[in-house]
Amino acid sequence: MSTPPTGGVSSGRHAAIMRRKHIFYIVVLGALALLLGSSIEFRRLDAKRAEDRAERFNPAEYARDFWDRRLPGVLGTASNAEKLIGLFNTDMEGAIREGRTLGRSRVHAYLLKGEGTIVSLRKDGLCVSVAGPDANPEVLICAGSYVSGNAVRDASGLIDVSAFSDTMKFNRISFEINKIVVQEVITPFRDKAPQVGMTVSFVGAAEVAEDATAKVPFGGRERDSESGPGYHLLKLVPVRLELK
C-alpha cells in the first residue's frame, strides 16, 4: 500500500499560516494607523483649543479676577518691611531666599507689609520711614498717576509665565494690575490728603535687584540736590494703603 504524498498538505498549511500572518499584520497596521490618526486629531483639537483660548484671553478680565479672587489669599504671607529692609542692607543672599524669582533673573520680587512715618511727599509717591519718625526714609510708596513694573504680578507667586505662550499677554497682565492699583488704591488714598508726619500702614510688592544695596543701603544718603538730600529708597507698589 503506497503512502499518499504530503507536499500538497504542507503547502496548504503553510499558505494558511501566511494568510493568518498577513491578516494579523493588516489588523495591527490598521490599529496603529487608527491610533496615530486619533493622536494627530487630538493634537489638532488641543492646538485649536489653545488658539481659541489665546484669542479669547482678556488681560483686563484676568487681572480683575487675580485682584478680586486670588491676590487677597496671599497677602497674609507678606514679610515685615522693617526686617526685610534690614536683610537687604546686611545680608542680600538671605534676602534673595525670601523672594520670588522669574526664571534666571537677578531681580527678585517680594510682598511686604508694615507701617511708617511719611517723611516727605513726592509727585510719584511717599517717602516713608519704617524704622521710626526720626530715621531716614527707606521706602518710596508709589502714589503717582502711573505705576510700572511687574512687582505685584511676580511677588504674588500666583501667575506662572510657562502657562502663557505669548509673553506679550503675560506682560499685559502687569499693565492691567497696575491700572487697578492706581484706580483703586492710590487715587482713594490721595483723596485723603496725606501729609508729612502722618503714619501710613501698607501691604505692597517690590522688585529688588541683587546688587541694589551693594553701594548704598536702603535709607542711606545717595546724593544731594537743590530740593534736599537724596536717599536710596525701596520702591513699593501698594496693594493696601491706609492712613492711621
C-alpha positions as CSV (number, residue, x, y, z in Angstrom):
1,M,0.0,0.0,0.0
2,S,1.5,3.4,-1.0
3,T,1.7,6.4,1.2
4,P,-0.2,9.5,-0.1
5,P,2.0,12.5,-1.0
6,T,2.4,15.1,1.8
7,G,3.7,18.0,-0.3
8,G,0.2,19.4,-1.0
9,V,-0.9,19.3,2.6
10,S,2.3,21.0,3.8
11,S,1.9,23.7,1.2
12,G,-1.7,24.2,2.2
13,R,-0.8,24.6,5.8
14,H,2.0,27.0,5.0
15,A,-0.4,29.1,2.9
16,A,-3.0,29.2,5.7
17,I,-0.3,30.3,8.2
18,M,0.9,33.0,5.9
19,R,-2.7,34.2,5.3
20,R,-3.2,34.4,9.1
21,K,0.0,36.3,9.5
22,H,-1.0,38.7,6.7
23,I,-4.4,39.3,8.4
24,F,-2.6,39.8,11.7
25,Y,-0.2,42.4,10.2
26,I,-3.1,44.2,8.5
27,V,-5.1,44.3,11.7
28,V,-2.1,45.6,13.6
29,L,-1.2,48.2,11.0
30,G,-4.8,49.3,10.8
31,A,-4.9,49.7,14.6
32,L,-1.7,51.7,14.6
33,A,-3.0,53.9,11.8
34,L,-6.2,54.5,13.7
35,L,-4.2,55.2,16.9
36,L,-1.8,57.6,15.2
37,G,-4.7,59.2,13.3
38,S,-6.6,59.7,16.6
39,S,-3.5,61.1,18.3
40,I,-2.9,63.6,15.5
41,E,-6.5,64.6,15.6
42,F,-6.4,65.1,19.4
43,R,-3.3,67.2,19.0
44,R,-5.0,69.3,16.3
45,L,-8.0,69.7,18.7
46,D,-5.7,70.7,21.6
47,A,-3.9,73.2,19.3
48,K,-7.2,74.6,18.2
49,R,-8.5,74.9,21.7
50,A,-5.2,76.6,22.7
51,E,-5.7,79.0,19.8
52,D,-9.3,79.7,20.9
53,R,-8.2,80.3,24.5
54,A,-5.5,82.7,23.2
55,E,-8.0,84.6,21.1
56,R,-10.4,84.8,24.0
57,F,-7.8,85.8,26.5
58,N,-8.6,89.2,28.0
59,P,-5.8,90.7,30.2
60,A,-8.1,93.1,31.9
61,E,-10.5,90.3,32.9
62,Y,-7.6,88.1,34.0
63,A,-6.2,90.9,36.2
64,R,-9.6,91.6,37.6
65,D,-10.1,88.0,38.7
66,F,-6.5,87.9,40.0
67,W,-7.1,91.1,42.1
68,D,-10.5,90.2,43.5
69,R,-10.3,86.4,44.0
70,R,-6.7,85.3,44.2
71,L,-4.4,88.0,45.5
72,P,-6.2,88.5,48.8
73,G,-5.4,85.0,49.8
74,V,-1.6,85.5,49.8
75,L,-1.4,89.0,51.3
76,G,-1.1,87.4,54.8
77,T,2.2,85.9,53.7
78,A,3.8,89.3,53.3
79,S,7.1,89.8,55.1
80,N,7.7,92.5,57.7
81,A,9.0,95.5,55.8
82,E,11.5,96.7,58.5
83,K,13.0,93.3,59.0
84,L,13.3,92.6,55.2
85,I,14.9,96.0,54.6
86,G,17.4,95.2,57.3
87,L,18.1,92.0,55.5
88,F,18.5,93.7,52.1
89,N,21.0,96.0,53.8
90,T,23.1,93.4,55.6
91,D,22.5,90.0,54.0
92,M,21.3,90.2,50.4
93,E,21.8,86.4,49.9
94,G,19.5,85.8,52.8
95,A,17.0,88.3,51.4
96,I,17.1,86.6,48.0
97,R,15.9,83.4,49.6
98,E,12.8,85.2,50.9
99,G,11.8,86.4,47.4
100,R,10.3,85.1,44.2
101,T,12.4,84.9,41.0
102,L,11.1,84.7,37.4
103,G,13.4,82.3,35.5
104,R,17.1,83.2,36.0
105,S,16.5,86.9,36.6
106,R,18.8,88.7,39.1
107,V,15.7,90.8,40.1
108,H,13.6,89.3,42.9
109,A,10.0,90.1,43.9
110,Y,8.7,90.5,47.5
111,L,5.5,91.0,49.3
112,L,6.0,93.4,52.3
113,K,3.7,94.8,55.0
114,G,4.3,97.3,57.7
115,E,3.7,100.9,58.8
116,G,5.9,104.0,58.9
117,T,6.0,107.8,59.0
118,I,5.7,109.9,56.0
119,V,8.9,111.9,55.8
120,S,8.3,113.7,52.6
121,L,5.9,113.8,49.6
122,R,6.9,113.5,46.0
123,K,4.9,113.7,42.8
124,D,5.4,109.9,42.3
125,G,5.0,108.8,45.9
126,L,5.5,109.0,49.6
127,C,9.0,108.7,51.2
128,V,8.4,106.7,54.3
129,S,10.5,105.6,57.3
130,V,9.6,102.3,58.8
131,A,12.4,102.5,61.4
132,G,10.9,105.4,63.2
133,P,9.8,109.0,62.8
134,D,13.3,110.4,63.2
135,A,15.0,108.0,60.9
136,N,15.8,108.5,57.2
137,P,13.2,107.2,54.7
138,E,13.8,103.7,53.4
139,V,10.7,103.2,51.2
140,L,9.1,105.0,48.3
141,I,5.5,104.0,48.2
142,C,4.3,104.6,44.7
143,A,1.4,107.1,44.8
144,G,1.5,108.8,41.4
145,S,-0.8,108.6,38.4
146,Y,1.1,105.8,36.8
147,V,2.7,102.6,38.1
148,S,5.1,100.5,36.1
149,G,6.8,97.1,36.6
150,N,5.8,93.6,37.5
151,A,6.1,93.7,41.2
152,V,2.5,92.7,42.2
153,R,2.3,90.0,39.5
154,D,5.6,88.4,40.3
155,A,5.6,88.8,44.1
156,S,2.2,87.1,44.4
157,G,3.6,83.8,43.1
158,L,0.2,83.1,41.6
159,I,0.9,83.6,37.9
160,D,3.1,81.1,36.0
161,V,4.9,82.5,32.9
162,S,5.1,79.0,31.5
163,A,1.3,79.0,31.2
164,F,1.5,81.7,28.5
165,S,2.8,81.0,25.1
166,D,2.7,84.8,24.3
167,T,4.9,86.9,26.6
168,M,3.2,90.0,25.5
169,K,0.0,88.7,27.1
170,F,1.9,87.9,30.2
171,N,3.3,91.4,30.4
172,R,-0.1,92.9,29.6
173,I,-1.4,91.4,32.8
174,S,1.0,93.6,34.8
175,F,-0.2,96.6,33.0
176,E,-3.8,95.9,33.9
177,I,-2.9,95.1,37.5
178,N,-1.0,98.4,37.8
179,K,-4.1,100.2,36.4
180,I,-6.2,98.7,39.2
181,V,-3.6,99.8,41.8
182,V,-3.8,103.4,40.6
183,Q,-7.6,103.5,40.3
184,E,-8.5,101.5,43.5
185,V,-5.6,102.0,45.9
186,I,-3.6,105.2,45.1
187,T,-6.4,107.5,44.0
188,P,-8.6,106.9,47.0
189,F,-5.6,107.3,49.3
190,R,-4.6,110.6,47.6
191,D,-8.1,111.9,48.2
192,K,-7.4,111.6,51.9
193,A,-4.7,114.3,51.6
194,P,-1.7,112.5,53.3
195,Q,0.7,114.9,55.0
196,V,4.3,114.7,56.3
197,G,4.3,113.3,59.8
198,M,1.3,111.1,59.4
199,T,1.6,107.3,59.9
200,V,0.7,105.0,57.0
201,S,0.1,101.3,57.0
202,F,0.7,99.3,53.9
203,V,0.9,96.0,52.1
204,G,2.7,96.0,48.8
205,A,5.1,94.5,46.4
206,A,8.7,95.4,45.4
207,E,11.2,94.3,42.9
208,V,14.8,94.3,44.2
209,A,18.0,93.6,42.2
210,E,20.7,91.5,43.7
211,D,23.1,94.5,43.7
212,A,20.5,97.0,44.9
213,T,22.4,97.7,48.2
214,A,25.9,96.9,47.1
215,K,26.9,100.6,47.3
216,V,24.3,102.3,49.4
217,P,21.8,100.7,51.8
218,F,18.1,101.4,51.6
219,G,17.7,104.6,53.7
220,G,21.3,105.7,53.1
221,R,22.0,109.1,51.6
222,E,22.6,108.6,47.9
223,R,23.0,112.1,46.6
224,D,22.1,115.7,47.4
225,S,20.2,118.1,45.3
226,E,18.7,121.6,45.4
227,S,15.5,120.1,46.9
228,G,17.4,118.4,49.7
229,P,19.1,115.1,50.5
230,G,18.5,112.2,48.2
231,Y,18.0,108.8,49.8
232,H,18.3,105.3,48.3
233,L,14.7,104.0,48.5
234,L,13.0,100.7,48.1
235,K,10.2,101.2,45.6
236,L,7.0,99.6,46.8
237,V,3.8,99.2,44.8
238,P,0.9,99.4,47.3
239,V,-1.9,96.8,47.3
240,R,-3.4,98.1,50.6
241,L,-2.7,101.6,51.8
242,E,-4.2,103.4,54.8
243,L,-3.6,106.4,57.0
244,K,-3.6,105.7,60.7
